Amino acid sequence: MDLLLFITAAAHIVYTPFTKVEESFNLQAIHDILYLRHNFTEYDHHEFPGVVPRTFLGPLFISILSSPFILLFETLHISKYWSLYIVRLVLAAVVTCAWTKLKRVITKIYGSDVSLWFSLITLTQFHFIFYMSRTLPNIMALPLVLYALAYWFNDQMKPFIICSGIAILIFRSELLIFLGLLLLIKVLFKKVTIPRILKIAIPTAIVILAISIVVDSFFWQRLVWPEGEVLWYNTILNKSSNWGTSPFLWYFYSALPRAMATSLLFVPIGFVLERRVRPIVLATIGFVVIYSILPHKELRFIIYVFPVLNLAAATACHRIWSNSGKSLWHGFLSLCAGGHLLLNVCVTLFLLIVSGTNYPGGVAITRLHTLEAGSSNVSVHISNLAAQSGVSRFLQLHDNWNYCKKEQMNYTKEESLEYTHLIVEAKNKFNNQLWSSLQEDFDTVEFVDCFNNIGIQYNSIMPIKIKTKACLAILKKKPGKEPSVSKKESKKRKKKSVNEEIVEESLETPTKKTKKAKEKPKKKTIVSLEDDNDAIVSTVESYEEQDLYNSKETAETPQKEINFDELRNLAMGQVNRKTKATKLKIRRLIEQHFRSKGKHIENDSQEKPTIKTEKVISTKQSVKAIIKQERIKEMIEQISTMDLTKMCNLEKVSTKDCLKSVIDKIDGQTQS
């Protein structure tokens, strides 16, 4: 079972090899220790120190264990990319060893059957195995907590206090609550006295603090106790809430059900049936309750309690399974106990697939290395989203490439042309207008998708569908583009860019069109609309009747301005009152243009029913009929990918006339 746990963790690593921003400090520190070694000034934490300092003792330990493999890789000229797997596998092995120690103690106290159920429950759950290879401060502390639990069960107070002290003072100070409650239980049961605790704890704390301060002050180049600053920042100043807050009971109704899956149902049964687990389960629940006072909550903050709750569930499953032959009811319960493991596996597979879509940055930088495998002197800027979702120094493979993670990047022409490639954020792969200022100098090479939401599909064997969306794009500088421009041209472009942001194109009647066209500067616009017919119909139908039907505006009256910023919002799926109005104006433009050409429009909204109710129904039907026409759908799909600046000279032609010519061109192609 021990080897199986490690193999399962390795499978998670292979499927999701990249890391998130929460893991970045320890991961970058491990990289720097392994590869930069004595070149301390180039370490990542000098450039990106983070909000609070973290200890280097964890990264040092993992680096020492990983170093033989890294030296072998360097000798064999194996890519640094594979070192990321080695580091995570080493951390998973460390956690596995600690978990094995705990399992052996459980076997000794509760028996081999309970130990088997404990192993099976752990193997079928997602979060514990998923996190056990991730370089989070919580996971750096996890092996120490598992060893402390093993010593607690064996009534070995001295090693328990030492492991607890290291975990609390170096890695996670909140463990004082959890391990302190466990120690209090031993005091109440007279397994240890307070004088003995102080005799062990005080010298242990002094030694641990001295080691942490000396080592970390060297790396941070200032006098520092990292976990002390973290405790002050998160607890005393309560600034962890800057990263989001959750309700008091969030751990109980969200985190624990997801982490424990269906095994959570057996925890209260085990608590009732097995009196020996009651003290530690009570301490565990007490820790979660007390820790819930802090408003910022994450599942990884309570990962230490999962083995304890799994033990309670295992005792329940063992008791139910051993009584399966007593009656039909007991047989049914034993079937539930065994079947819940299968449900756990299903939940785990689903969550693993979802997690695979959460690291677009790692995918993007890997794809860039593949696309530019033979290139040298590449300079790439990595956006914040990419840096936070997978990009690490382990993925900076080429010494002759320049990798820049400059946070304050405005993507002006002067800034952008310093790079040959850009990994930029994208909210819609069809809406290139999100980086329209870059299109003149860069080509879009590839999009990288990430998790969007979970949907229900009724026409498939799999009822649940994981939906993704484009969130990063890889851009490549066009050939012949120079990295700098003159000051005069720079000012001109800057002024032009300001105009493009504040000027809105309008759709207007021919009598006012000429005058407006002369006044407006040139505007580069890409009309981008997602062809989601159901969404469009439901959105238009839900538009307020007061605005749709009580207005005196008709197709012959002057149209109000159409805001192309709202068009961008439409393409991104952001629906609000303004975007609904924009949809209405676009529909009216299509109707008006077809009507002016003498073409019949089914259920034309110009028809005027005799009563207001009929008018409302007719207009809604008109919207559906117009949008659902196959020819109109194809037309919208083609227009959404066009750059109007390439189709028309917007200095001489209004946007309305340009759109009309585009409609005529597409209409002609369709009919031919």
C-alpha positions as CSV (number, residue, x, y, z in Angstrom):
1,M,0.0,0.0,0.0
2,D,2.9,2.4,0.7
3,L,4.3,1.9,-2.8
4,L,0.8,2.2,-4.2
5,L,0.3,5.6,-2.5
6,F,3.6,6.9,-4.1
7,I,2.6,5.5,-7.5
8,T,-0.8,7.2,-7.3
9,A,0.9,10.5,-6.3
10,A,3.3,10.0,-9.3
11,A,0.4,9.6,-11.6
12,H,-1.1,12.9,-10.4
13,I,2.3,14.5,-11.0
14,V,2.5,13.2,-14.6
15,Y,-1.0,14.5,-15.3
16,T,-0.6,17.9,-13.6
17,P,3.2,18.6,-13.6
18,F,2.9,22.4,-13.3
19,T,2.5,24.5,-10.2
20,K,0.5,27.5,-9.0
21,V,1.6,30.8,-7.6
22,E,1.1,29.5,-4.0
23,E,3.9,27.0,-4.6
24,S,6.2,29.4,-6.4
25,F,8.5,30.5,-3.5
26,N,9.5,27.0,-2.4
27,L,9.8,25.8,-6.0
28,Q,11.9,28.7,-7.2
29,A,14.1,28.4,-4.1
30,I,14.7,24.7,-4.8
31,H,15.6,25.5,-8.4
32,D,18.0,28.2,-7.4
33,I,19.7,26.0,-4.8
34,L,20.1,23.2,-7.3
35,Y,21.1,25.2,-10.3
36,L,22.4,28.6,-9.2
37,R,24.0,27.2,-6.1
38,H,26.5,29.8,-4.7
39,N,25.3,32.6,-7.1
40,F,23.0,33.9,-4.4
41,T,22.5,37.3,-5.9
42,E,20.6,35.8,-8.8
43,Y,18.1,33.9,-6.6
44,D,14.4,34.5,-7.6
45,H,13.3,35.8,-4.1
46,H,15.4,38.9,-4.5
47,E,13.4,40.0,-7.5
48,F,10.0,38.5,-6.4
49,P,10.1,38.4,-2.6
50,G,6.4,37.9,-2.1
51,V,4.2,39.5,0.5
52,V,5.9,37.8,3.5
53,P,9.2,35.9,3.7
54,R,9.3,32.1,3.7
55,T,11.8,29.8,5.2
56,F,14.6,28.2,3.1
57,L,14.9,25.2,5.3
58,G,12.2,23.2,3.5
59,P,13.7,23.9,0.0
60,L,17.2,23.1,1.3
61,F,16.0,19.7,2.6
62,I,14.3,18.8,-0.7
63,S,17.2,20.1,-2.7
64,I,19.7,17.9,-0.8
65,L,17.5,14.8,-1.5
66,S,17.1,15.8,-5.2
67,S,20.7,16.8,-5.9
68,P,22.0,13.3,-6.9
69,F,19.3,13.1,-9.6
70,I,20.0,16.6,-10.8
71,L,23.7,16.0,-11.1
72,L,23.0,12.9,-13.1
73,F,20.7,14.9,-15.4
74,E,23.3,17.5,-15.9
75,T,25.9,14.8,-16.7
76,L,23.6,13.2,-19.3
77,H,22.4,16.6,-20.6
78,I,18.8,15.9,-19.8
79,S,16.5,18.9,-20.0
80,K,15.8,20.9,-16.9
81,Y,12.1,20.3,-17.5
82,W,12.4,16.8,-16.1
83,S,13.9,18.1,-12.9
84,L,10.5,19.5,-12.0
85,Y,9.2,16.0,-11.9
86,I,12.2,14.8,-9.8
87,V,11.6,17.5,-7.2
88,R,7.9,16.8,-6.8
89,L,8.5,13.1,-6.7
90,V,11.1,13.5,-3.9
91,L,8.6,15.6,-1.9
92,A,5.9,13.0,-2.5
93,A,8.3,10.3,-1.3
94,V,9.0,12.2,1.9
95,V,5.3,12.5,2.6
96,T,4.8,8.8,1.8
97,C,7.5,7.8,4.3
98,A,5.8,9.8,7.0
99,W,2.3,8.5,6.1
100,T,3.8,4.9,6.2
101,K,5.0,5.5,9.7
102,L,1.5,6.6,10.8
103,K,-0.1,3.6,9.0
104,R,2.2,1.2,10.9
105,V,1.2,2.7,14.2
106,I,-2.5,2.4,13.2
107,T,-1.9,-1.3,12.4
108,K,-0.3,-1.8,15.8
109,I,-3.2,-0.1,17.7
110,Y,-6.3,-0.8,15.6
111,G,-5.4,-3.9,13.7
112,S,-4.5,-4.7,10.1
113,D,-8.1,-4.6,8.8
114,V,-8.5,-1.0,10.0
115,S,-5.1,-0.2,8.5
116,L,-6.3,-1.6,5.2
117,W,-9.4,0.4,5.1
118,F,-7.4,3.5,6.1
119,S,-5.1,2.9,3.1
120,L,-8.0,2.3,0.7
121,I,-9.8,5.4,1.7
122,T,-6.7,7.6,1.4
123,L,-5.9,6.1,-2.0
124,T,-9.3,6.8,-3.4
125,Q,-9.5,10.5,-2.3
126,F,-8.2,13.3,-4.4
127,H,-6.9,16.2,-2.4
128,F,-4.4,14.6,0.0
129,I,-2.6,12.8,-2.9
130,F,-2.9,15.7,-5.2
131,Y,-1.3,18.1,-2.7
132,M,1.4,15.8,-1.2
133,S,3.8,16.6,-4.1
134,R,3.2,20.3,-4.2
135,T,5.8,22.7,-2.8
136,L,3.4,24.5,-0.5
137,P,4.5,25.5,3.1
138,N,1.6,23.3,4.3
139,I,3.1,20.3,2.6
140,M,6.5,21.1,3.9
141,A,5.0,20.8,7.3
142,L,2.8,17.7,6.5
143,P,5.5,15.0,7.0
144,L,6.3,16.5,10.4
145,V,2.6,16.4,11.4
146,L,2.3,12.8,10.3
147,Y,5.3,11.8,12.3
148,A,3.9,13.8,15.3
149,L,0.5,11.9,15.0
150,A,2.4,8.6,15.0
151,Y,4.3,9.5,18.1
152,W,1.1,10.8,19.7
153,F,-0.6,7.5,19.2
154,N,2.4,5.7,20.7
155,D,2.5,8.1,23.7
156,Q,6.0,9.2,22.8
157,M,5.9,12.7,24.0
158,K,9.4,13.8,23.5
159,P,9.6,13.2,19.7
160,F,6.0,14.4,19.4
161,I,7.0,17.8,21.0
162,I,10.1,18.1,18.8
163,C,8.3,17.4,15.6
164,S,5.5,19.7,16.6
165,G,8.0,22.5,17.4
166,I,9.7,22.2,14.0
167,A,6.4,22.2,12.2
168,I,5.1,25.2,14.1
169,L,8.1,27.5,14.4
170,I,9.5,26.9,10.9
171,F,6.6,26.1,8.5
172,R,3.1,26.8,9.8
173,S,2.4,28.6,13.0
174,E,-1.3,27.7,13.0
175,L,-0.4,24.1,13.8
176,L,0.0,25.3,17.4
177,I,-3.8,25.0,17.6
178,F,-4.0,21.4,16.3
179,L,-0.9,20.0,17.9
180,G,-1.5,22.0,21.1
181,L,-5.0,20.4,21.4
182,L,-3.5,17.0,21.0
183,L,-0.9,17.7,23.7
184,L,-3.7,19.0,26.0
185,I,-5.5,15.7,25.6
186,K,-2.4,13.9,26.8
187,V,-2.2,16.2,29.8
188,L,-5.8,15.6,30.7
189,F,-5.3,11.8,30.5
190,K,-2.1,12.2,32.6
191,K,0.2,10.8,29.9
192,V,2.5,13.8,30.4
193,T,2.9,16.6,32.9
194,I,3.3,20.3,32.2
195,P,6.8,20.6,33.8
196,R,8.0,17.8,31.5
197,I,6.5,19.5,28.5
198,L,8.3,22.8,29.3
199,K,11.5,20.9,30.0
200,I,11.4,19.5,26.4
201,A,9.7,22.4,24.6
202,I,11.8,25.4,25.7
203,P,15.3,24.1,24.7
204,T,13.8,22.7,21.5
205,A,12.2,26.0,20.6
206,I,15.4,27.9,21.2
207,V,17.4,25.5,18.9
208,I,14.8,25.6,16.2
209,L,14.5,29.4,16.3
210,A,18.2,29.8,16.2
211,I,18.5,27.5,13.1
212,S,15.7,29.3,11.3
213,I,17.0,32.8,12.0
214,V,20.6,32.0,11.0
215,V,19.8,30.2,7.8
216,D,16.9,32.4,6.6
217,S,18.7,35.6,7.5
218,F,21.6,34.5,5.3
219,F,19.3,34.0,2.3
220,W,17.1,37.0,2.9
221,Q,20.1,39.3,3.6
222,R,18.4,40.7,6.8
223,L,17.6,39.5,10.3
224,V,14.4,37.6,9.9
225,W,12.3,34.8,11.5
226,P,10.0,34.0,8.5
227,E,7.2,32.2,10.2
228,G,7.1,34.9,12.9
229,E,6.5,37.5,10.2
230,V,3.8,35.3,8.6
231,L,2.1,34.9,11.9
232,W,2.1,38.7,12.5
233,Y,0.8,39.4,9.0
234,N,-1.9,36.8,8.8
235,T,-3.1,36.6,12.4
236,I,-2.3,39.9,14.2
237,L,-2.8,42.2,11.2
238,N,-5.4,39.9,9.7
239,K,-4.2,40.8,6.2
240,S,-4.7,37.4,4.8
241,S,-8.2,38.5,4.1
242,N,-6.8,40.6,1.2
243,W,-6.8,37.3,-0.7
244,G,-10.5,36.7,-0.2
245,T,-12.8,35.7,2.6
246,S,-15.2,32.8,3.2
247,P,-18.0,32.2,5.6
248,F,-17.2,30.8,9.1
249,L,-18.5,27.3,8.3
250,W,-16.8,27.1,4.8
251,Y,-14.5,24.3,5.9
252,F,-17.4,22.2,7.0
253,Y,-19.8,22.6,4.1
254,S,-17.2,23.0,1.3
255,A,-13.6,22.0,2.0
256,L,-14.2,18.8,4.0
257,P,-16.9,17.3,1.7
258,R,-14.7,17.9,-1.3
259,A,-11.6,16.5,0.3
260,M,-13.2,13.5,2.1
261,A,-15.7,12.7,-0.7
262,T,-18.2,10.0,0.4
263,S,-15.9,8.8,3.2
264,L,-17.1,11.8,5.3
265,L,-20.4,10.0,5.8
266,F,-18.6,7.3,7.8
267,V,-16.7,9.7,10.2
268,P,-19.6,10.2,12.6
269,I,-20.3,6.4,12.6
270,G,-16.7,5.7,13.5
271,F,-16.8,8.4,16.2
272,V,-19.8,6.6,17.8
273,L,-18.6,3.0,17.3
274,E,-14.9,3.4,18.2
275,R,-14.3,5.2,21.4
276,R,-10.5,5.2,20.9
277,V,-10.8,7.7,18.1
278,R,-13.0,10.1,19.9
279,P,-10.3,12.2,21.6
280,I,-8.3,12.8,18.4
281,V,-11.4,13.4,16.3
282,L,-12.6,16.0,18.9
283,A,-9.2,17.7,18.8
284,T,-9.4,17.7,15.0
285,I,-12.9,19.3,14.8
286,G,-11.8,21.8,17.5
287,F,-8.8,22.8,15.3
288,V,-11.1,23.4,12.3
289,V,-13.6,25.4,14.4
290,I,-10.9,27.6,15.9
291,Y,-9.1,28.1,12.6
292,S,-12.4,29.1,11.0
293,I,-12.2,32.4,12.8
294,L,-9.7,33.6,10.3
295,P,-11.7,34.9,7.3
296,H,-9.3,33.8,4.6
297,K,-9.7,30.0,4.1
298,E,-8.2,27.5,1.7
299,L,-8.6,23.7,1.7
300,R,-4.8,23.2,2.0
301,F,-4.8,25.0,5.4
302,I,-6.5,22.0,7.0
303,I,-4.9,19.1,5.0
304,Y,-3.4,17.8,8.3
305,V,-6.8,16.6,9.5
306,F,-7.6,14.3,6.6
307,P,-5.6,11.3,7.9
308,V,-7.4,11.6,11.3
309,L,-10.8,11.7,9.8
310,N,-9.9,8.9,7.4
311,L,-9.0,6.8,10.5
312,A,-12.4,7.4,12.0
313,A,-14.0,6.4,8.6
314,A,-11.8,3.3,8.4
315,T,-12.9,2.1,11.9
316,A,-16.6,2.5,10.8
317,C,-16.1,0.6,7.6
318,H,-14.2,-2.2,9.3
319,R,-17.0,-2.6,11.9
320,I,-19.7,-2.6,9.2
321,W,-17.8,-5.0,7.0
322,S,-17.0,-7.4,9.8
323,N,-20.8,-7.6,10.7
324,S,-21.9,-8.1,7.0
325,G,-23.1,-11.7,7.6
326,K,-25.4,-11.0,10.5
327,S,-28.5,-9.9,8.5
328,L,-29.6,-8.6,5.2
329,W,-29.4,-5.0,6.5
330,H,-25.8,-5.5,7.6
331,G,-25.1,-7.0,4.2
332,F,-26.5,-3.8,2.6
333,L,-24.4,-1.6,4.9
334,S,-21.3,-3.5,4.0
335,L,-22.1,-3.0,0.3
336,C,-22.3,0.7,1.0
337,A,-19.0,0.7,2.8
338,G,-17.3,-1.0,-0.1
339,G,-19.2,0.9,-2.8
340,H,-18.3,4.3,-1.4
341,L,-14.7,3.6,-2.4
342,L,-15.8,3.4,-6.0
343,L,-17.7,6.7,-5.7
344,N,-14.5,8.2,-4.3
345,V,-12.6,7.1,-7.3
346,C,-15.1,8.7,-9.6
347,V,-14.9,12.0,-7.7
348,T,-11.1,11.8,-7.8
349,L,-11.0,11.2,-11.6
350,F,-13.4,14.1,-12.2
351,L,-11.4,16.5,-10.0
352,L,-8.1,15.4,-11.6
353,I,-9.4,16.2,-15.0
354,V,-10.6,19.6,-13.9
355,S,-7.3,20.3,-12.2
356,G,-5.5,19.5,-15.5
357,T,-7.1,22.6,-17.0
358,N,-5.9,25.0,-14.3
359,Y,-2.3,25.5,-15.4
360,P,-2.4,27.4,-18.7
361,G,0.9,29.2,-18.0
362,G,2.8,25.9,-17.9
363,V,1.2,24.7,-21.0
364,A,1.9,28.0,-22.8
365,I,5.6,28.1,-22.0
366,T,6.0,24.4,-23.0
367,R,4.2,25.0,-26.3
368,L,6.4,28.0,-27.0
369,H,9.5,25.9,-26.5
370,T,8.1,23.3,-28.9
371,L,7.2,25.9,-31.5
372,E,10.5,27.7,-31.3
373,A,12.7,24.6,-30.7
374,G,15.4,25.6,-33.2
375,S,15.4,29.3,-32.4
376,S,18.0,31.2,-30.4
377,N,18.0,34.6,-28.8
378,V,14.3,34.5,-28.1
379,S,13.0,37.1,-25.7
380,V,9.6,36.4,-24.2
381,H,7.5,38.4,-21.8
382,I,5.4,36.2,-19.5
383,S,2.1,37.8,-18.3
384,N,1.0,37.7,-14.7
385,L,-1.6,35.0,-15.3
386,A,1.0,32.8,-17.0
387,A,3.5,33.3,-14.2
388,Q,0.8,32.4,-11.6
389,S,-0.5,29.3,-13.4
390,G,2.5,27.2,-14.2
391,V,5.6,29.1,-15.4
392,S,8.6,28.5,-13.1
393,R,12.3,28.6,-13.5
394,F,12.3,24.9,-14.1
395,L,10.6,25.7,-17.4
396,Q,13.1,28.3,-18.5
397,L,15.0,25.8,-20.5
398,H,17.3,27.8,-22.8
399,D,20.2,29.9,-21.5
400,N,20.2,32.0,-24.7
401,W,16.6,32.9,-24.2
402,N,15.4,35.9,-22.2
403,Y,12.5,35.2,-19.9
404,C,10.9,38.3,-18.5
405,K,8.1,38.3,-15.8
406,K,7.9,42.1,-15.5
407,E,4.6,42.7,-13.6
408,Q,3.9,46.3,-14.8
409,M,3.6,45.7,-18.5
410,N,1.3,48.0,-20.4
411,Y,2.0,46.5,-23.8
412,T,2.8,49.8,-25.5
413,K,4.6,49.6,-28.8
414,E,7.9,50.6,-27.2
415,E,7.6,47.9,-24.5
416,S,6.3,45.2,-26.7
417,L,8.9,45.4,-29.4
418,E,11.6,44.7,-26.9
419,Y,10.4,41.0,-27.1
420,T,10.2,38.5,-29.9
421,H,7.3,36.7,-28.2
422,L,4.5,37.5,-25.8
423,I,2.4,35.3,-23.6
424,V,-0.6,37.5,-23.0
425,E,-3.9,37.1,-21.3
426,A,-6.9,36.4,-23.5
427,K,-10.5,36.2,-22.5
428,N,-11.8,34.9,-25.9
429,K,-9.9,33.4,-28.8
430,F,-12.3,35.0,-31.3
431,N,-11.9,38.5,-29.8
432,N,-8.5,39.6,-31.0
433,Q,-9.4,43.1,-30.1
434,L,-8.3,42.4,-26.6
435,W,-4.8,43.0,-27.9
436,S,-5.6,45.0,-31.0
437,S,-2.7,47.4,-30.3
438,L,-0.3,44.5,-30.8
439,Q,-1.7,43.2,-34.1
440,E,0.3,45.5,-36.2
441,D,3.6,44.0,-34.9
442,F,2.7,40.5,-33.7
443,D,1.0,37.4,-35.1
444,T,-1.2,35.2,-32.9
445,V,0.5,31.8,-32.9
446,E,-1.6,29.8,-30.6
447,F,-4.3,30.0,-27.8
448,V,-4.1,28.1,-24.6
449,D,-7.4,27.1,-22.9
450,C,-8.1,26.8,-19.2
451,F,-11.0,25.9,-17.0
452,N,-14.2,27.9,-17.4
453,N,-17.1,26.1,-15.8
454,I,-18.9,22.8,-15.5
455,G,-22.0,22.1,-17.6
456,I,-24.7,19.4,-17.9
457,Q,-25.1,17.6,-21.2
458,Y,-28.1,15.3,-21.8
459,N,-27.1,13.7,-25.1
460,S,-24.0,11.9,-23.9
461,I,-23.0,9.0,-21.7
462,M,-21.0,11.5,-19.6
463,P,-23.7,13.9,-18.1
464,I,-21.1,16.4,-16.8
465,K,-19.0,18.4,-19.2
466,I,-16.0,20.4,-18.3
467,K,-16.0,23.7,-20.3
468,T,-12.8,25.6,-21.1
469,K,-12.1,29.0,-22.6
470,A,-9.0,30.7,-24.1
471,C,-7.2,32.5,-21.3
472,L,-3.6,32.9,-22.8
473,A,-2.3,33.6,-26.2
474,I,1.2,33.1,-27.7
475,L,2.2,36.1,-29.9
476,K,5.2,36.2,-32.2
477,K,6.7,39.4,-33.5
478,K,6.3,39.8,-37.3
479,P,9.5,39.8,-39.4
480,G,11.2,43.1,-40.0
481,K,9.8,44.9,-36.9
482,E,12.3,47.0,-35.2
483,P,12.6,47.0,-31.4
484,S,12.3,50.8,-31.1
485,V,10.6,53.8,-32.7
486,S,11.3,57.5,-32.9
487,K,10.0,59.8,-30.2
488,K,7.8,61.7,-32.7
489,E,6.2,58.5,-33.9
490,S,5.9,57.3,-30.3
491,K,3.9,60.4,-29.3
492,K,1.8,60.1,-32.4
493,R,0.9,56.5,-31.7
494,K,0.3,57.3,-28.0
495,K,-2.1,60.0,-28.9
496,K,-3.8,57.7,-31.4
497,S,-4.2,55.0,-28.8
498,V,-5.9,57.4,-26.5
499,N,-8.3,58.5,-29.2
500,E,-9.1,54.8,-29.9
501,E,-10.1,54.3,-26.3
502,I,-12.4,57.3,-25.9
503,V,-13.9,57.6,-29.4
504,E,-17.0,55.5,-30.2
505,E,-18.1,54.7,-33.7
506,S,-21.8,55.4,-34.4
507,L,-24.5,54.0,-36.7
508,E,-26.4,56.9,-38.0
509,T,-28.7,58.1,-40.8
510,P,-27.2,59.2,-44.1
511,T,-28.0,62.9,-43.3
512,K,-25.7,63.0,-40.3
513,K,-23.1,60.4,-41.5
514,T,-20.9,62.6,-43.6
515,K,-20.5,65.3,-41.0
516,K,-19.6,62.7,-38.3
517,A,-17.2,60.9,-40.5
518,K,-15.1,64.0,-41.0
519,E,-15.0,64.8,-37.3
520,K,-13.9,61.3,-36.1
521,P,-10.3,60.1,-36.2
522,K,-9.5,56.8,-37.7
523,K,-10.6,53.9,-35.5
524,K,-9.4,50.3,-35.9
525,T,-12.2,48.0,-35.0
526,I,-12.7,44.3,-35.0
527,V,-16.3,43.2,-34.7
528,S,-16.3,40.0,-32.7
529,L,-19.5,38.2,-31.7
530,E,-19.7,34.7,-30.3
531,D,-22.2,32.7,-32.3
532,D,-24.1,31.4,-29.4
533,N,-27.7,31.5,-30.7
534,D,-29.5,30.3,-27.7
535,A,-27.7,32.8,-25.5
536,I,-28.5,35.6,-27.9
537,V,-32.1,34.8,-28.1
538,S,-32.6,34.5,-24.4
539,T,-30.7,37.7,-23.8
540,V,-32.7,39.7,-26.3
541,E,-36.0,38.3,-25.1
542,S,-35.2,39.2,-21.5
543,Y,-34.5,42.8,-22.5
544,E,-36.8,45.2,-20.7
545,E,-40.1,45.7,-22.6
546,Q,-40.2,49.3,-21.6
547,D,-37.0,50.0,-23.6
548,L,-37.9,47.7,-26.5
549,Y,-41.5,48.5,-27.2
550,N,-42.4,51.8,-25.7
551,S,-39.7,53.7,-27.5
552,K,-40.7,55.7,-30.6
553,E,-37.5,54.8,-32.3
554,T,-37.9,52.9,-35.6
555,A,-35.5,51.7,-38.3
556,E,-36.0,55.0,-40.2
557,T,-35.2,57.2,-37.2
558,P,-31.6,58.1,-36.4
559,Q,-29.8,55.3,-34.6
560,K,-28.0,56.0,-31.3
561,E,-24.2,55.4,-31.1
562,I,-23.1,51.9,-30.9
563,N,-20.3,51.4,-28.4
564,F,-17.6,49.0,-29.6
565,D,-16.4,48.5,-26.0
566,E,-19.8,46.9,-25.4
567,L,-19.2,44.8,-28.5
568,R,-16.0,43.5,-26.9
569,N,-18.0,42.7,-23.8
570,L,-20.5,40.8,-25.9
571,A,-17.7,38.7,-27.4
572,M,-16.5,38.0,-23.9
573,G,-20.0,36.9,-22.8
574,Q,-20.5,39.8,-20.4
575,V,-24.2,40.7,-20.7
576,N,-25.6,43.8,-19.1
577,R,-28.1,46.5,-20.0
578,K,-25.8,48.3,-22.5
579,T,-24.8,45.1,-24.3
580,K,-28.5,44.2,-24.7
581,A,-29.1,47.6,-26.2
582,T,-26.1,47.0,-28.5
583,K,-27.6,43.7,-29.7
584,L,-30.8,45.5,-30.5
585,K,-29.1,48.1,-32.6
586,I,-27.2,45.5,-34.6
587,R,-30.4,43.6,-35.3
588,R,-32.1,46.8,-36.4
589,L,-29.1,47.6,-38.8
590,I,-29.5,44.2,-40.4
591,E,-33.3,44.6,-40.7
592,Q,-32.9,48.1,-42.1
593,H,-30.3,47.1,-44.7
594,F,-32.3,44.1,-45.9
595,R,-35.5,46.2,-46.1
596,S,-33.8,49.0,-48.0
597,K,-32.8,46.3,-50.6
598,G,-36.4,45.2,-50.9
599,K,-35.8,41.9,-49.3
600,H,-38.5,40.2,-47.2
601,I,-37.8,39.7,-43.5
602,E,-39.9,37.1,-41.8
603,N,-41.9,38.5,-38.9
604,D,-40.5,41.9,-39.6
605,S,-40.4,44.1,-36.4
606,Q,-41.7,47.0,-38.5
607,E,-45.1,45.3,-38.6
608,K,-47.4,47.0,-36.1
609,P,-49.9,44.7,-34.4
610,T,-53.2,46.2,-33.3
611,I,-52.6,45.8,-29.5
612,K,-49.6,46.2,-27.3
613,T,-49.5,42.5,-26.2
614,E,-49.4,41.4,-29.8
615,K,-46.7,43.9,-30.5
616,V,-44.5,42.5,-27.7
617,I,-45.0,38.9,-29.0
618,S,-44.4,39.9,-32.6
619,T,-41.2,41.7,-31.8
620,K,-39.8,38.8,-29.8
621,Q,-40.7,36.4,-32.6
622,S,-38.9,38.8,-35.0
623,V,-35.8,38.6,-32.9
624,K,-35.8,34.9,-33.0
625,A,-36.6,34.7,-36.7
626,I,-33.8,37.1,-37.6
627,I,-31.2,35.5,-35.5
628,K,-32.2,31.9,-36.3
629,Q,-32.0,32.4,-40.1
630,E,-29.2,30.2,-41.2
631,R,-27.8,32.8,-43.5
632,I,-27.8,35.5,-40.8
633,K,-26.0,33.1,-38.4
634,E,-23.3,32.4,-41.0
635,M,-23.0,36.1,-41.6
636,I,-22.4,36.9,-37.9
637,E,-19.9,34.1,-37.7
638,Q,-17.9,35.5,-40.6
639,I,-18.1,39.2,-39.5
640,S,-16.9,38.2,-36.0
641,T,-13.4,37.3,-37.4
642,M,-13.0,40.4,-39.7
643,D,-10.9,43.4,-39.1
644,L,-12.9,46.4,-40.4
645,T,-9.8,48.4,-41.0
646,K,-8.7,45.9,-43.6
647,M,-12.1,45.9,-45.2
648,C,-12.8,49.6,-45.4
649,N,-11.0,53.0,-45.1
650,L,-12.7,54.2,-41.9
651,E,-11.4,57.7,-42.5
652,K,-13.6,58.1,-45.5
653,V,-16.4,55.5,-44.9
654,S,-18.5,55.3,-41.8
655,T,-18.7,52.1,-39.8
656,K,-22.3,51.7,-40.7
657,D,-21.6,51.8,-44.5
658,C,-18.6,49.5,-43.9
659,L,-20.8,47.0,-42.2
660,K,-23.4,47.3,-45.0
661,S,-20.7,46.5,-47.6
662,V,-19.5,43.5,-45.5
663,I,-23.1,42.3,-45.2
664,D,-23.6,42.6,-49.0
665,K,-20.3,40.8,-49.7
666,I,-21.2,37.9,-47.5
667,D,-24.8,37.9,-48.7
668,G,-23.6,37.7,-52.3
669,Q,-21.2,34.9,-51.6
670,T,-23.9,32.9,-49.8
671,Q,-26.4,33.3,-52.7
672,S,-23.8,32.4,-55.3
